[in-house]
Amino acid sequence: LLVSGLFYGFAQKSRETAINSFIDKARSICLGAEAAREEMENKWTKGVFTTDQLKAWSKQGASGKDKIMETVPVVAALNALKRKQKEGEYTFKAPRQNPRNESNEPDEFEIKAIEELAKGVNEFAKVDTVKNTVRYFRPVRMTQTCLYCHGESNNPRHNIWGTTDGTDVTGNRMEGWKEGEMHGAFEIS
């Protein structure tokens, strides 16, 4: 009985250590993605991308829209996370309520995580017993650059495209988000 108790205690401690190790790894992965997003925002600040350039691309159809998307800071972060998920032995998703990209539609577990993040916490991690995995979430918050496509269409500081139909340069409807609002999450599993 004593040996069984010791073995059980050791197994629990090993499990807890493994979970904490994964959370640390997931946090580091997300911090790298956030750094990539910030670097892209810096490129906007430095004028590497211009509204005239993106407006010209918007007239090129699908290929132009692809170019525009490559200038979006959060898209750069998402692409970085996706690109290394196999090598990094994780899966990545960016769940969000009412996403523009339907692959980011949240499942029930993700909805609960997003609700927790909306309370103002900087991260949320929990073992998903159904999928037998650790799921780590970090909020994606609106920055000034995000508002160029997600802000108020009637605010010239946001609508730098000069559109008059409530859409951004890609033709998507601007949602009227505010700086600091939570847009969704980075999820590492």
C-alpha positions in Angstrom: 0.0 0.0 0.0 2.8 2.4 0.9 4.6 1.6 -2.4 1.4 2.2 -4.4 0.9 5.5 -2.6 4.4 6.6 -3.4 4.1 5.6 -7.0 0.8 7.5 -7.3 2.3 10.6 -5.8 5.3 10.4 -8.1 3.0 9.9 -11.2 0.9 13.0 -10.2 4.0 15.1 -9.7 5.4 14.0 -13.1 2.1 14.8 -14.8 2.0 18.3 -13.2 5.6 18.9 -14.2 4.8 17.9 -17.8 1.8 20.1 -18.0 3.7 23.1 -16.6 6.5 22.4 -19.1 4.0 22.5 -21.9 2.5 25.7 -20.7 6.0 27.3 -20.5 6.7 26.2 -24.1 3.3 27.5 -25.3 3.8 30.8 -23.6 7.2 31.2 -25.3 5.7 30.3 -28.7 3.0 32.9 -28.3 5.5 35.6 -27.1 7.4 35.0 -30.3 4.3 35.4 -32.4 3.5 38.6 -30.5 7.0 39.9 -31.3 6.4 39.1 -35.0 3.1 41.1 -34.8 4.8 44.0 -33.1 7.6 44.0 -35.7 5.0 44.3 -38.5 3.3 47.1 -36.7 6.7 48.8 -36.6 7.0 48.5 -40.3 3.6 50.3 -40.7 4.9 53.1 -38.3 8.1 53.4 -40.4 6.1 53.7 -43.6 7.3 50.5 -45.2 3.7 50.0 -46.3 1.5 52.8 -47.7 -2.2 53.2 -48.2 -1.6 54.0 -51.9 0.3 50.7 -52.3 -2.5 48.7 -50.6 -5.2 50.5 -52.6 -3.4 49.6 -55.8 -3.2 46.0 -54.7 -6.9 46.0 -53.9 -7.6 46.5 -57.6 -5.7 43.4 -58.5 -8.3 40.9 -57.3 -7.4 37.8 -55.3 -3.6 38.2 -55.8 -3.8 41.7 -54.6 -5.8 40.8 -51.6 -3.2 38.1 -50.8 -0.5 40.8 -50.9 -2.6 43.1 -48.6 -3.0 40.3 -46.1 0.8 39.8 -45.9 1.0 43.4 -44.5 -1.4 42.7 -41.6 0.5 42.4 -38.3 -1.6 39.7 -36.8 -1.6 37.7 -40.0 2.2 37.7 -39.9 2.0 36.4 -36.4 -0.6 33.7 -37.4 1.5 32.6 -40.3 4.6 32.3 -38.1 2.7 30.1 -35.7 1.3 27.9 -38.4 4.6 27.6 -40.3 6.4 26.0 -37.3 3.6 23.9 -35.7 4.8 20.6 -37.1 8.4 21.2 -36.2 7.4 22.6 -32.8 5.1 19.6 -32.1 2.0 21.8 -31.4 -1.2 22.7 -33.2 -2.3 26.3 -33.6 -5.6 28.0 -33.9 -6.9 31.6 -33.5 -10.4 31.2 -32.1 -12.7 34.2 -32.2 -16.4 34.8 -31.9 -17.8 35.8 -35.3 -14.5 35.4 -37.2 -13.8 36.7 -40.7 -12.1 33.3 -41.4 -14.5 30.5 -40.5 -11.7 28.1 -39.6 -11.3 30.3 -36.5 -14.9 29.6 -35.3 -14.4 28.5 -31.6 -15.5 25.2 -30.2 -17.1 25.0 -26.7 -13.8 24.7 -24.9 -12.5 27.7 -26.8 -15.6 29.8 -26.0 -15.0 29.2 -22.3 -11.3 30.1 -22.7 -12.2 33.3 -24.5 -14.7 34.2 -21.8 -11.9 33.8 -19.2 -9.5 35.9 -21.2 -12.2 38.6 -21.6 -12.0 39.0 -17.8 -8.6 40.6 -18.3 -6.2 37.7 -17.7 -3.1 37.5 -19.9 -3.3 33.7 -20.4 -5.5 30.7 -19.9 -4.3 27.1 -19.8 -6.3 23.9 -19.0 -6.2 20.2 -19.7 -8.8 19.2 -22.2 -9.8 15.8 -21.0 -11.9 15.0 -24.1 -8.9 15.6 -26.4 -6.3 14.5 -23.8 -4.2 17.6 -24.4 -3.1 20.8 -22.8 -4.7 23.9 -24.4 -3.0 27.3 -23.9 -4.6 30.6 -24.9 -3.3 34.2 -25.0 -5.5 37.1 -25.9 -5.2 39.1 -29.1 -6.0 42.7 -28.4 -6.7 45.5 -30.8 -3.9 47.9 -31.5 -4.1 51.2 -33.4 -2.9 49.4 -36.6 -5.6 46.8 -36.3 -8.2 49.6 -36.4 -7.3 50.4 -40.0 -9.5 47.4 -40.9 -11.5 46.7 -37.8 -12.1 50.2 -36.5 -14.8 52.8 -37.2 -15.4 53.3 -40.9 -16.4 56.9 -40.4 -13.3 57.8 -38.4 -10.5 59.1 -40.8 -7.9 57.9 -38.3 -9.1 54.3 -38.8 -10.4 54.4 -42.3 -7.2 55.4 -44.0 -8.5 53.9 -47.2 -11.1 56.6 -47.8 -13.9 54.1 -48.5 -17.4 55.3 -48.1 -19.3 52.0 -47.9 -18.2 51.0 -44.4 -15.5 48.5 -45.7 -11.8 48.3 -45.4 -9.3 47.9 -48.3 -10.1 44.2 -48.6 -13.8 44.8 -49.0 -14.7 43.5 -45.5 -17.0 45.4 -43.3 -15.2 47.4 -40.6 -16.6 46.3 -37.2 -16.1 49.4 -35.1 -13.7 47.8 -32.6 -11.7 49.9 -30.1 -8.1 49.9 -29.2 -7.4 47.4 -26.3 -10.5 45.3 -27.0 -9.9 41.5 -27.2 -10.2 40.4 -30.8 -9.7 36.7 -30.1 -6.9 34.4 -29.0 -3.8 32.6 -30.0 -4.3 28.9 -29.0 -1.5 26.4 -28.8 -2.3 22.7 -28.1 
